[in-house]
Amino acid sequence: MAELLRWCLFLCSLHSLWFTLLLTWLTLSISAATTSNPSAREYVDQPRRILLPLPLLAKAGSHCSPLRVISSALAKRGHYIKLLRSSEEPCGILDGFNASEVLEYNVPDNSAEFKLARAKGQEVAASHDQFGLEKIRFFWKVCGVFANRCRDLLTKKDLLEDLRNQNFDIIITDLFSPCYALLAEYLNLPLIVVTTSREYPIFYRQMFGFPSELSYVPEYGSGLSSQLDLIGKLKNIASRFMCRIMGYACLQYFRAVQFELDIKPSSSLNTIMSNRTKLWLSYSSLALDYPEPVMPNTVFVGGMAIMENKPLSKELEEFIQGSGDHGLIIFSLGSMISSLGDHVNSIIANTFRQLPQRVIWKHEGVVPQGVGNNTLVLDWIPQNDLLGHPKTRLFIGHGGINGVYEALYHGVPMLLIPVMSPDQWDNAVRVESKGLGKSIDIRSISNESLYNDVTDVLHNKRYRESVLHHSAILRDLPTGPDQAVFWIEHVLKFGDKHLRASVFELNFIQYYLIDVALAVLLVVIISFLTLRFIFRLCCGACVGKKPKIE
């Protein structure tokens, strides 16, 4: 009996020890899992180090606004933001970025080169040709200027090593040129890309695995709507071909920089941009753009940079109030184009003089001849604040993305005069197709046609009703800074593998199911040959078997 009791006590002790060891193992396992897999909340509370390079050229215009909003929103979330910019001071005053630090590097004075390029742009704009040879030459000239600025940055080895040693988590930038993709490759950092139009000639949808839907998705710079007839589809295909050629030619400037500095020369720039980019923040919105299939790692943030209008200066407010019930017209060609040439400027000035409305005209340089007393000419205007004024009746612009979204947000009908960049024609077509206003072909502009278009948009109620409807859509969509910050932090926490489609792993033959077609064709051929062989064998046997003659 005593022996049995000792065995019972021994087994109980062994069971207790086993249970204690099991409990300890479970505790350590849970602790390890918690440590190695932090919760989403712990991820969010962990500030990240973000490098935010600003555009390469001083006249960045609309390319700065989204970056400013994103930088400020991320800084408010506690992230460390380091701005990188050249001594030309792109984006001007940096207060709105709310950055932790600014790193400025010196570049050679290329003011003469930039002025020459801008003068060429003015000449192209005044030529009033959408896809002429001069416009293509200007595009390549700008690519060369960007490539030279890229070389200035990437040859500063001390600067690059300093950036590498600061252990950044990611780069966020506008990829108007592939320079910062080369920087990301050199620093071995992931990239989040912001584009200020739906896409760029060197950074386009197919690089992100978008389906190539040329039957109803208009190509960048095509000037087409989503309603394509046979001729429209042919134009769309031609635009795709032309855009790819121009993009390829532009990339050769940067390809030379890539080889010169030995930044993974075995990979194409398209491959580097595609592989390094983990998230694409496209400045698009369903309130303006056409619906199309998109990938999960592409987020629409059109209108993100728009802010509520602020009070105007006393002088501007007095001028606007003097318009009475007729209201105000705003005319601006953005930051790159200051003039459309003396002839067109004269037509515009004479047309404005005939209107009862008051006009604020943004114009750099000598005041055009024929400006009436109802027109105030300024070299800079608070455009967003003016568009938000209750007396503003019409916005006349060049089709730049910022102006279009600001007018749409504030519910102001538009009259667009696209003059330079291909996306300006795209924006003008979208404005017309959605009933938000009209566009003018500058090649056939006249005093009579301009006056008729202005009065039509001013007095036809359908434009005001349509723009107010689409303004409500824009305000309702989740395209503010909070959405951009959410997706940036999401990629910082979890990476992009769950957002990246397997299309990137397919070659041309696999993507277009050519391998499947060949396999089916092979099966059909083998089946046909087999049946043919059996048929011939059976028929031969029948023919070879002669009837027996008695």
ZAKOL-196398 format. One record per residue (C-alpha): residue number from 1; x, y, z. Coordinates in pm, whole numbers. Last residue first. Layout:
# residues N
+-----+--------+--------+--------+
| seq |     xx |     yy |     zz |
+-----+--------+--------+--------+
| NUM |      X |      Y |      Z |
...
+-----+--------+--------+--------+
//
This chain:
# residues 550
+-----+--------+--------+--------+
| seq |     xx |     yy |     zz |
+-----+--------+--------+--------+
| 550 |  -1747 |  -1875 | -10428 |
| 549 |  -1572 |  -1540 | -10416 |
| 548 |  -1458 |  -1419 | -10066 |
| 547 |  -1494 |  -1042 | -10018 |
| 546 |  -1170 |   -840 | -10010 |
| 545 |  -1029 |   -701 |  -9680 |
| 544 |   -769 |   -441 |  -9779 |
| 543 |  -1030 |   -169 |  -9823 |
| 542 |  -1171 |   -224 |  -9476 |
| 541 |   -828 |   -244 |  -9316 |
| 540 |   -720 |     71 |  -9495 |
| 539 |  -1034 |    248 |  -9381 |
| 538 |   -967 |    154 |  -9021 |
| 537 |   -602 |    263 |  -9034 |
| 536 |   -689 |    581 |  -9221 |
| 535 |   -947 |    672 |  -8960 |
| 534 |   -715 |    586 |  -8672 |
| 533 |   -435 |    799 |  -8823 |
| 532 |   -672 |   1089 |  -8891 |
| 531 |   -808 |   1065 |  -8538 |
| 530 |   -456 |   1080 |  -8400 |
| 529 |   -353 |   1364 |  -8632 |
| 528 |   -661 |   1566 |  -8536 |
| 527 |   -613 |   1503 |  -8165 |
| 526 |   -244 |   1598 |  -8189 |
| 525 |   -333 |   1920 |  -8377 |
| 524 |   -612 |   2011 |  -8134 |
| 523 |   -389 |   1943 |  -7832 |
| 522 |   -112 |   2157 |  -7984 |
| 521 |   -356 |   2441 |  -8054 |
| 520 |   -478 |   2425 |  -7695 |
| 519 |   -117 |   2442 |  -7569 |
| 518 |    -34 |   2726 |  -7808 |
| 517 |   -339 |   2924 |  -7691 |
| 516 |   -246 |   2860 |  -7328 |
| 515 |    111 |   2978 |  -7388 |
| 514 |    -21 |   3287 |  -7567 |
| 513 |   -226 |   3367 |  -7259 |
| 512 |   -159 |   3744 |  -7298 |
| 511 |     22 |   3764 |  -6964 |
| 510 |    209 |   3432 |  -7012 |
| 509 |    359 |   3522 |  -7349 |
| 508 |    452 |   3877 |  -7241 |
| 507 |    619 |   3762 |  -6920 |
| 506 |    442 |   3710 |  -6591 |
| 505 |    586 |   3780 |  -6245 |
| 504 |    466 |   4141 |  -6241 |
| 503 |    111 |   4018 |  -6312 |
| 502 |    123 |   3850 |  -5970 |
| 501 |    -60 |   4149 |  -5826 |
| 500 |    106 |   4364 |  -5560 |
| 499 |   -118 |   4468 |  -5272 |
| 498 |    -46 |   4171 |  -5042 |
| 497 |    326 |   4204 |  -5118 |
| 496 |    327 |   4577 |  -5041 |
| 495 |    491 |   4613 |  -4701 |
| 494 |    303 |   4558 |  -4378 |
| 493 |    369 |   4853 |  -4151 |
| 492 |    522 |   5108 |  -4388 |
| 491 |    270 |   5008 |  -4655 |
| 490 |    -18 |   5073 |  -4413 |
| 489 |    145 |   5396 |  -4298 |
| 488 |    149 |   5526 |  -4655 |
| 487 |   -206 |   5400 |  -4711 |
| 486 |   -343 |   5578 |  -4404 |
| 485 |   -145 |   5896 |  -4477 |
| 484 |   -294 |   5921 |  -4825 |
| 483 |   -645 |   5867 |  -4687 |
| 482 |   -595 |   6128 |  -4415 |
| 481 |   -465 |   6381 |  -4668 |
| 480 |   -805 |   6396 |  -4839 |
| 479 |   -938 |   6173 |  -5116 |
| 478 |  -1221 |   5995 |  -4932 |
| 477 |  -1494 |   6094 |  -5181 |
| 476 |  -1775 |   6320 |  -5059 |
| 475 |  -1606 |   6651 |  -5143 |
| 474 |  -1536 |   6534 |  -5497 |
| 473 |  -1894 |   6409 |  -5543 |
| 472 |  -2035 |   6740 |  -5413 |
| 471 |  -1812 |   6926 |  -5658 |
| 470 |  -1941 |   6696 |  -5931 |
| 469 |  -2298 |   6811 |  -5863 |
| 468 |  -2197 |   7177 |  -5827 |
| 467 |  -2008 |   7156 |  -6158 |
| 466 |  -2311 |   7004 |  -6330 |
| 465 |  -2557 |   7261 |  -6199 |
| 464 |  -2331 |   7554 |  -6289 |
| 463 |  -2269 |   7419 |  -6638 |
| 462 |  -2637 |   7339 |  -6694 |
| 461 |  -2738 |   7692 |  -6599 |
| 460 |  -2608 |   7848 |  -6919 |
| 459 |  -2531 |   8211 |  -6833 |
| 458 |  -2160 |   8223 |  -6755 |
| 457 |  -2059 |   7924 |  -6967 |
| 456 |  -2238 |   8067 |  -7271 |
| 455 |  -2114 |   8423 |  -7206 |
| 454 |  -1751 |   8308 |  -7201 |
| 453 |  -1790 |   8087 |  -7508 |
| 452 |  -1960 |   8361 |  -7711 |
| 451 |  -1696 |   8620 |  -7615 |
| 450 |  -1414 |   8381 |  -7702 |
| 449 |  -1569 |   8300 |  -8041 |
| 448 |  -1625 |   8669 |  -8126 |
| 447 |  -1279 |   8791 |  -8022 |
| 446 |  -1113 |   8506 |  -8204 |
| 445 |   -955 |   8174 |  -8113 |
| 444 |   -888 |   7928 |  -8394 |
| 443 |   -548 |   7793 |  -8291 |
| 442 |   -635 |   7839 |  -7925 |
| 441 |   -890 |   7560 |  -7943 |
| 440 |  -1113 |   7658 |  -7654 |
| 439 |  -1256 |   7428 |  -7386 |
| 438 |  -1596 |   7429 |  -7222 |
| 437 |  -1742 |   7394 |  -6874 |
| 436 |  -1820 |   7134 |  -6608 |
| 435 |  -2047 |   6935 |  -6841 |
| 434 |  -1878 |   6601 |  -6772 |
| 433 |  -1753 |   6564 |  -7129 |
| 432 |  -1632 |   6924 |  -7140 |
| 431 |  -1429 |   6911 |  -6819 |
| 430 |  -1289 |   6572 |  -6914 |
| 429 |  -1183 |   6699 |  -7256 |
| 428 |  -1008 |   6999 |  -7097 |
| 427 |   -829 |   6775 |  -6848 |
| 426 |   -694 |   6556 |  -7127 |
| 425 |   -585 |   6861 |  -7325 |
| 424 |   -397 |   6988 |  -7019 |
| 423 |   -248 |   6640 |  -6970 |
| 422 |    -53 |   6686 |  -7293 |
| 421 |    142 |   6985 |  -7149 |
| 420 |    146 |   7307 |  -7352 |
| 419 |   -148 |   7528 |  -7449 |
| 418 |   -481 |   7409 |  -7310 |
| 417 |   -736 |   7697 |  -7304 |
| 416 |  -1003 |   7599 |  -7049 |
| 415 |  -1333 |   7768 |  -6970 |
| 414 |  -1450 |   7648 |  -6630 |
| 413 |  -1758 |   7652 |  -6408 |
| 412 |  -1691 |   7724 |  -6037 |
| 411 |  -1812 |   7474 |  -5776 |
| 410 |  -1542 |   7536 |  -5514 |
| 409 |  -1399 |   7184 |  -5547 |
| 408 |  -1425 |   7192 |  -5927 |
| 407 |  -1242 |   7525 |  -5950 |
| 406 |   -968 |   7398 |  -5719 |
| 405 |   -949 |   7069 |  -5908 |
| 404 |   -909 |   7242 |  -6244 |
| 403 |   -658 |   7494 |  -6113 |
| 402 |   -441 |   7225 |  -5959 |
| 401 |   -450 |   6997 |  -6264 |
| 400 |   -346 |   7256 |  -6518 |
| 399 |   -607 |   7310 |  -6789 |
| 398 |   -482 |   7644 |  -6918 |
| 397 |   -727 |   7855 |  -6720 |
| 396 |  -1046 |   8060 |  -6731 |
| 395 |  -1248 |   8032 |  -6408 |
| 394 |  -1603 |   8166 |  -6403 |
| 393 |  -1862 |   8311 |  -6162 |
| 392 |  -1665 |   8412 |  -5852 |
| 391 |  -1890 |   8620 |  -5626 |
| 390 |  -1901 |   8364 |  -5344 |
| 389 |  -1518 |   8363 |  -5311 |
| 388 |  -1375 |   8010 |  -5312 |
| 387 |  -1213 |   8059 |  -5652 |
| 386 |  -1041 |   8373 |  -5521 |
| 385 |   -900 |   8190 |  -5218 |
| 384 |   -773 |   7907 |  -5439 |
| 383 |   -606 |   8149 |  -5681 |
| 382 |   -428 |   8375 |  -5435 |
| 381 |   -293 |   8580 |  -5729 |
| 380 |     55 |   8662 |  -5861 |
| 379 |    177 |   8887 |  -6146 |
| 378 |   -144 |   9092 |  -6125 |
| 377 |   -371 |   9243 |  -6392 |
| 376 |   -705 |   9385 |  -6271 |
| 375 |   -969 |   9403 |  -6544 |
| 374 |  -1290 |   9612 |  -6534 |
| 373 |  -1105 |   9925 |  -6647 |
| 372 |  -1020 |   9755 |  -6976 |
| 371 |   -695 |   9598 |  -7095 |
| 370 |   -633 |   9693 |  -7460 |
| 369 |   -260 |   9626 |  -7465 |
| 368 |   -121 |   9350 |  -7248 |
| 367 |     50 |   9449 |  -6920 |
| 366 |    424 |   9392 |  -6955 |
| 365 |    558 |   9096 |  -6762 |
| 364 |    377 |   8824 |  -6571 |
| 363 |      1 |   8783 |  -6602 |
| 362 |   -265 |   8665 |  -6358 |
| 361 |   -587 |   8830 |  -6473 |
| 360 |   -859 |   8931 |  -6226 |
| 359 |  -1176 |   9017 |  -6418 |
| 358 |  -1486 |   9218 |  -6328 |
| 357 |  -1811 |   9120 |  -6493 |
| 356 |  -2000 |   9343 |  -6734 |
| 355 |  -1802 |   9202 |  -7027 |
| 354 |  -1683 |   9397 |  -7332 |
| 353 |  -1341 |   9478 |  -7183 |
| 352 |  -1281 |   9108 |  -7120 |
| 351 |  -1310 |   9038 |  -7490 |
| 350 |  -1065 |   9314 |  -7581 |
| 349 |   -809 |   9183 |  -7331 |
| 348 |   -845 |   8824 |  -7455 |
| 347 |   -806 |   8921 |  -7821 |
| 346 |   -502 |   9136 |  -7739 |
| 345 |   -343 |   8855 |  -7540 |
| 344 |   -399 |   8624 |  -7838 |
| 343 |   -209 |   8857 |  -8072 |
| 342 |     62 |   8953 |  -7824 |
| 341 |    160 |   8596 |  -7740 |
| 340 |      4 |   8346 |  -7503 |
| 339 |    179 |   8485 |  -7196 |
| 338 |    307 |   8387 |  -6852 |
| 337 |    322 |   8010 |  -6889 |
| 336 |    505 |   7806 |  -6623 |
| 335 |    333 |   7916 |  -6301 |
| 334 |    -32 |   7875 |  -6396 |
| 333 |   -219 |   8024 |  -6692 |
| 332 |   -465 |   8230 |  -6487 |
| 331 |   -792 |   8410 |  -6563 |
| 330 |  -1048 |   8465 |  -6287 |
| 329 |  -1394 |   8605 |  -6364 |
| 328 |  -1591 |   8790 |  -6094 |
| 327 |  -1955 |   8872 |  -6025 |
| 326 |  -2232 |   9039 |  -6225 |
| 325 |  -2439 |   9110 |  -5913 |
| 324 |  -2210 |   9394 |  -5805 |
| 323 |  -1861 |   9384 |  -5954 |
| 322 |  -1738 |   9647 |  -5707 |
| 321 |  -1735 |   9382 |  -5437 |
| 320 |  -1451 |   9213 |  -5623 |
| 319 |  -1231 |   9523 |  -5630 |
| 318 |  -1298 |   9595 |  -5263 |
| 317 |  -1209 |   9236 |  -5168 |
| 316 |   -888 |   9252 |  -5368 |
| 315 |   -774 |   9573 |  -5198 |
| 314 |   -870 |   9456 |  -4848 |
| 313 |   -676 |   9132 |  -4885 |
| 312 |   -871 |   8811 |  -4924 |
| 311 |  -1012 |   8588 |  -4650 |
| 310 |   -907 |   8222 |  -4670 |
| 309 |  -1046 |   7954 |  -4900 |
| 308 |  -1077 |   7598 |  -4777 |
| 307 |   -782 |   7387 |  -4878 |
| 306 |   -715 |   7180 |  -5187 |
| 305 |   -409 |   6953 |  -5181 |
| 304 |   -605 |   6626 |  -5177 |
| 303 |   -807 |   6721 |  -5485 |
| 302 |   -723 |   6395 |  -5660 |
| 301 |   -596 |   6135 |  -5412 |
| 300 |   -665 |   5813 |  -5604 |
| 299 |   -478 |   5514 |  -5460 |
| 298 |   -282 |   5255 |  -5658 |
| 297 |   -146 |   4951 |  -5475 |
| 296 |   -478 |   4767 |  -5515 |
| 295 |   -455 |   4782 |  -5898 |
| 294 |   -692 |   4986 |  -6111 |
| 293 |   -968 |   4913 |  -6362 |
| 292 |  -1112 |   5231 |  -6516 |
| 291 |  -1376 |   5491 |  -6430 |
| 290 |  -1329 |   5825 |  -6609 |
| 289 |  -1161 |   6118 |  -6438 |
| 288 |  -1317 |   6430 |  -6285 |
| 287 |  -1532 |   6333 |  -5984 |
| 286 |  -1380 |   5985 |  -6005 |
| 285 |  -1061 |   6142 |  -5878 |
| 284 |   -701 |   6153 |  -5988 |
| 283 |   -377 |   6276 |  -5834 |
| 282 |   -232 |   5926 |  -5828 |
| 281 |    -71 |   5805 |  -5506 |
| 280 |    122 |   5498 |  -5621 |
| 279 |    249 |   5257 |  -5356 |
| 278 |    541 |   5015 |  -5335 |
| 277 |    757 |   5166 |  -5610 |
| 276 |   1105 |   5009 |  -5612 |
| 275 |   1015 |   4724 |  -5846 |
| 274 |    828 |   4933 |  -6104 |
| 273 |   1075 |   5222 |  -6108 |
| 272 |   1374 |   4987 |  -6129 |
| 271 |   1214 |   4777 |  -6403 |
| 270 |   1123 |   5086 |  -6608 |
| 269 |   1478 |   5218 |  -6563 |
| 268 |   1614 |   4898 |  -6714 |
| 267 |   1820 |   4665 |  -6499 |
| 266 |   2181 |   4553 |  -6569 |
| 265 |   2304 |   4908 |  -6507 |
| 264 |   2240 |   4872 |  -6132 |
| 263 |   2354 |   5226 |  -6050 |
| 262 |   2697 |   5240 |  -6217 |
| 261 |   2730 |   5621 |  -6203 |
| 260 |   2786 |   5665 |  -6578 |
| 259 |   2550 |   5380 |  -6661 |
| 258 |   2260 |   5534 |  -6465 |
| 257 |   2338 |   5885 |  -6591 |
| 256 |   2326 |   5758 |  -6951 |
| 255 |   1998 |   5582 |  -6873 |
| 254 |   1874 |   5917 |  -6746 |
| 253 |   1912 |   6082 |  -7086 |
| 252 |   1782 |   5763 |  -7252 |
| 251 |   1465 |   5785 |  -7044 |
| 250 |   1343 |   6082 |  -7247 |
| 249 |   1362 |   5886 |  -7574 |
| 248 |   1168 |   5598 |  -7416 |
| 247 |    899 |   5834 |  -7288 |
| 246 |    863 |   5999 |  -7627 |
| 245 |    835 |   5660 |  -7800 |
| 244 |    587 |   5535 |  -7539 |
| 243 |    370 |   5844 |  -7582 |
| 242 |    365 |   5808 |  -7960 |
| 241 |    258 |   5442 |  -7951 |
| 240 |     -9 |   5509 |  -7689 |
| 239 |   -131 |   5811 |  -7888 |
| 238 |   -154 |   5599 |  -8204 |
| 237 |   -361 |   5339 |  -8016 |
| 236 |   -592 |   5612 |  -7887 |
| 235 |   -623 |   5766 |  -8233 |
| 234 |   -726 |   5427 |  -8373 |
| 233 |   -974 |   5388 |  -8089 |
| 232 |  -1118 |   5733 |  -8160 |
| 231 |  -1157 |   5652 |  -8529 |
| 230 |  -1350 |   5336 |  -8442 |
| 229 |  -1567 |   5513 |  -8185 |
| 228 |  -1442 |   5594 |  -7836 |
| 227 |  -1655 |   5721 |  -7548 |
| 226 |  -1393 |   5738 |  -7270 |
| 225 |  -1290 |   6089 |  -7379 |
| 224 |   -994 |   6175 |  -7597 |
| 223 |   -722 |   6442 |  -7576 |
| 222 |   -463 |   6172 |  -7638 |
| 221 |   -215 |   6311 |  -7385 |
| 220 |   -226 |   6003 |  -7162 |
| 219 |   -426 |   5729 |  -7333 |
| 218 |   -804 |   5719 |  -7312 |
| 217 |   -953 |   5413 |  -7137 |
| 216 |  -1242 |   5270 |  -7345 |
| 215 |  -1105 |   5038 |  -7615 |
| 214 |   -743 |   5094 |  -7514 |
| 213 |   -788 |   4877 |  -7205 |
| 212 |   -428 |   4772 |  -7134 |
| 211 |   -495 |   4616 |  -6795 |
| 210 |   -302 |   4791 |  -6516 |
| 209 |      7 |   4600 |  -6402 |
| 208 |    186 |   4893 |  -6242 |
| 207 |    417 |   4958 |  -6536 |
| 206 |    100 |   4939 |  -6750 |
| 205 |    -34 |   5245 |  -6570 |
| 204 |    239 |   5492 |  -6659 |
| 203 |    558 |   5645 |  -6529 |
| 202 |    779 |   5778 |  -6811 |
| 201 |    506 |   5959 |  -7007 |
| 200 |    337 |   6049 |  -6676 |
| 199 |     16 |   5923 |  -6515 |
| 198 |   -323 |   6043 |  -6390 |
| 197 |   -173 |   6383 |  -6319 |
| 196 |     17 |   6522 |  -6022 |
| 195 |    192 |   6192 |  -5959 |
| 194 |    300 |   6083 |  -5610 |
| 193 |    528 |   5780 |  -5584 |
| 192 |    611 |   5583 |  -5272 |
| 191 |    956 |   5425 |  -5292 |
| 190 |   1136 |   5145 |  -5113 |
| 189 |   1498 |   5205 |  -5016 |
| 188 |   1825 |   5049 |  -5135 |
| 187 |   2008 |   5384 |  -5114 |
| 186 |   2132 |   5355 |  -5475 |
| 185 |   1801 |   5210 |  -5593 |
| 184 |   1604 |   5484 |  -5416 |
| 183 |   1829 |   5748 |  -5576 |
| 182 |   1778 |   5585 |  -5918 |
| 181 |   1402 |   5600 |  -5856 |
| 180 |   1459 |   5963 |  -5754 |
| 179 |   1598 |   6041 |  -6098 |
| 178 |   1316 |   5873 |  -6291 |
| 177 |   1158 |   6211 |  -6383 |
| 176 |    808 |   6329 |  -6291 |
| 175 |    841 |   6083 |  -6001 |
| 174 |    696 |   6303 |  -5727 |
| 173 |    840 |   6188 |  -5395 |
| 172 |    815 |   5967 |  -5089 |
| 171 |   1128 |   5770 |  -4994 |
| 170 |   1114 |   5498 |  -4728 |
| 169 |   1252 |   5371 |  -4398 |
| 168 |   1550 |   5601 |  -4370 |
| 167 |   1859 |   5467 |  -4201 |
| 166 |   2062 |   5789 |  -4167 |
| 165 |   2378 |   5619 |  -4295 |
| 164 |   2248 |   5603 |  -4652 |
| 163 |   2170 |   5974 |  -4653 |
| 162 |   2525 |   6056 |  -4541 |
| 161 |   2660 |   5821 |  -4807 |
| 160 |   2454 |   6004 |  -5069 |
| 159 |   2577 |   6346 |  -4958 |
| 158 |   2939 |   6235 |  -4957 |
| 157 |   2893 |   6078 |  -5301 |
| 156 |   2759 |   6394 |  -5463 |
| 155 |   2750 |   6255 |  -5820 |
| 154 |   2384 |   6159 |  -5779 |
| 153 |   2263 |   6514 |  -5724 |
| 152 |   2434 |   6698 |  -6010 |
| 151 |   2361 |   6402 |  -6239 |
| 150 |   1989 |   6440 |  -6165 |
| 149 |   2009 |   6812 |  -6246 |
| 148 |   2164 |   6725 |  -6581 |
| 147 |   1893 |   6464 |  -6641 |
| 146 |   1620 |   6719 |  -6564 |
| 145 |   1765 |   6966 |  -6816 |
| 144 |   1788 |   6690 |  -7078 |
| 143 |   1428 |   6587 |  -7017 |
| 142 |   1321 |   6952 |  -7057 |
| 141 |   1492 |   6965 |  -7396 |
| 140 |   1325 |   6638 |  -7495 |
| 139 |    983 |   6787 |  -7420 |
| 138 |   1074 |   7107 |  -7607 |
| 137 |   1170 |   6905 |  -7912 |
| 136 |    835 |   6726 |  -7898 |
| 135 |    655 |   7061 |  -7874 |
| 134 |    850 |   7196 |  -8169 |
| 133 |    754 |   6893 |  -8378 |
| 132 |    387 |   6964 |  -8331 |
| 131 |    150 |   6774 |  -8101 |
| 130 |    -78 |   7044 |  -7959 |
| 129 |     20 |   7342 |  -8171 |
| 128 |    -68 |   7691 |  -8048 |
| 127 |    274 |   7840 |  -8142 |
| 126 |    245 |   8073 |  -7840 |
| 125 |    273 |   7775 |  -7606 |
| 124 |    578 |   7649 |  -7794 |
| 123 |    745 |   7989 |  -7773 |
| 122 |    669 |   8015 |  -7403 |
| 121 |    814 |   7667 |  -7357 |
| 120 |   1126 |   7770 |  -7547 |
| 119 |   1157 |   8066 |  -7313 |
| 118 |   1125 |   7822 |  -7023 |
| 117 |   1401 |   7603 |  -7164 |
| 116 |   1626 |   7904 |  -7222 |
| 115 |   1554 |   8034 |  -6874 |
| 114 |   1644 |   7691 |  -6735 |
| 113 |   1974 |   7680 |  -6920 |
| 112 |   2059 |   8038 |  -6820 |
| 111 |   1966 |   7965 |  -6459 |
| 110 |   2199 |   7668 |  -6462 |
| 109 |   2400 |   7779 |  -6162 |
| 108 |   2577 |   7465 |  -6053 |
| 107 |   2406 |   7272 |  -5774 |
| 106 |   2447 |   7303 |  -5399 |
| 105 |   2271 |   7067 |  -5161 |
| 104 |   1996 |   7150 |  -4914 |
| 103 |   1894 |   6912 |  -4638 |
| 102 |   1582 |   7027 |  -4457 |
| 101 |   1485 |   6885 |  -4118 |
| 100 |   1176 |   6787 |  -3920 |
|  99 |    939 |   6900 |  -4193 |
|  98 |    617 |   7100 |  -4140 |
|  97 |    580 |   7109 |  -4521 |
|  96 |    380 |   7434 |  -4507 |
|  95 |    679 |   7633 |  -4385 |
|  94 |    892 |   7538 |  -4686 |
|  93 |    909 |   7872 |  -4869 |
|  92 |    986 |   7815 |  -5236 |
|  91 |    879 |   7479 |  -5384 |
|  90 |   1222 |   7439 |  -5549 |
|  89 |   1502 |   7625 |  -5372 |
|  88 |   1764 |   7655 |  -5648 |
|  87 |   2009 |   7529 |  -5383 |
|  86 |   1873 |   7181 |  -5441 |
|  85 |   1622 |   6994 |  -5227 |
|  84 |   1596 |   6709 |  -4981 |
|  83 |   1329 |   6729 |  -4713 |
|  82 |   1363 |   6511 |  -4403 |
|  81 |   1040 |   6405 |  -4237 |
|  80 |   1046 |   6222 |  -3901 |
|  79 |    701 |   6078 |  -3836 |
|  78 |    490 |   6197 |  -3543 |
|  77 |    147 |   6185 |  -3701 |
|  76 |    157 |   6564 |  -3746 |
|  75 |    471 |   6514 |  -3954 |
|  74 |    282 |   6273 |  -4179 |
|  73 |      8 |   6531 |  -4245 |
|  72 |    259 |   6809 |  -4316 |
|  71 |    461 |   6597 |  -4555 |
|  70 |    151 |   6475 |  -4738 |
|  69 |     14 |   6830 |  -4785 |
|  68 |    347 |   6970 |  -4906 |
|  67 |    402 |   6676 |  -5141 |
|  66 |     57 |   6730 |  -5293 |
|  65 |    131 |   7101 |  -5357 |
|  64 |    487 |   7077 |  -5489 |
|  63 |    426 |   6924 |  -5832 |
|  62 |    168 |   7196 |  -5911 |
|  61 |    436 |   7457 |  -5972 |
|  60 |    788 |   7312 |  -5973 |
|  59 |    959 |   7618 |  -6116 |
|  58 |   1282 |   7561 |  -5923 |
|  57 |   1370 |   7234 |  -6089 |
|  56 |   1452 |   6896 |  -5933 |
|  55 |   1122 |   6843 |  -5755 |
|  54 |   1149 |   6789 |  -5376 |
|  53 |   1304 |   6483 |  -5215 |
|  52 |   1109 |   6346 |  -4915 |
|  51 |   1309 |   6107 |  -4699 |
|  50 |   1099 |   5942 |  -4430 |
|  49 |   1214 |   5812 |  -4092 |
|  48 |    930 |   5631 |  -3920 |
|  47 |    754 |   5698 |  -3593 |
|  46 |    629 |   5390 |  -3404 |
|  45 |    281 |   5458 |  -3271 |
|  44 |    131 |   5319 |  -3589 |
|  43 |    321 |   4993 |  -3561 |
|  42 |    228 |   4952 |  -3197 |
|  41 |   -138 |   5000 |  -3291 |
|  40 |   -112 |   4748 |  -3570 |
|  39 |      7 |   4492 |  -3319 |
|  38 |    365 |   4389 |  -3309 |
|  37 |    456 |   4052 |  -3453 |
|  36 |    801 |   3956 |  -3326 |
|  35 |    740 |   4074 |  -2968 |
|  34 |    385 |   3944 |  -2945 |
|  33 |    489 |   3611 |  -3093 |
|  32 |    779 |   3587 |  -2851 |
|  31 |    553 |   3663 |  -2553 |
|  30 |    297 |   3410 |  -2671 |
|  29 |    568 |   3148 |  -2711 |
|  28 |    722 |   3230 |  -2372 |
|  27 |    387 |   3194 |  -2199 |
|  26 |    308 |   2870 |  -2383 |
|  25 |    645 |   2725 |  -2288 |
|  24 |    599 |   2824 |  -1924 |
|  23 |    253 |   2665 |  -1912 |
|  22 |    388 |   2345 |  -2067 |
|  21 |    678 |   2333 |  -1821 |
|  20 |    438 |   2384 |  -1529 |
|  19 |    202 |   2113 |  -1658 |
|  18 |    491 |   1868 |  -1699 |
|  17 |    614 |   1943 |  -1347 |
|  16 |    263 |   1896 |  -1204 |
|  15 |    225 |   1567 |  -1394 |
|  14 |    561 |   1445 |  -1265 |
|  13 |    465 |   1543 |   -909 |
|  12 |    133 |   1360 |   -945 |
|  11 |    310 |   1054 |  -1087 |
|  10 |    556 |   1049 |   -796 |
|   9 |    277 |   1090 |   -540 |
|   8 |     89 |    800 |   -697 |
|   7 |    401 |    587 |   -704 |
|   6 |    467 |    661 |   -336 |
|   5 |    106 |    566 |   -250 |
|   4 |    142 |    234 |   -432 |
|   3 |    460 |    155 |   -237 |
|   2 |    285 |    241 |     89 |
|   1 |      0 |      0 |      0 |
+-----+--------+--------+--------+
//
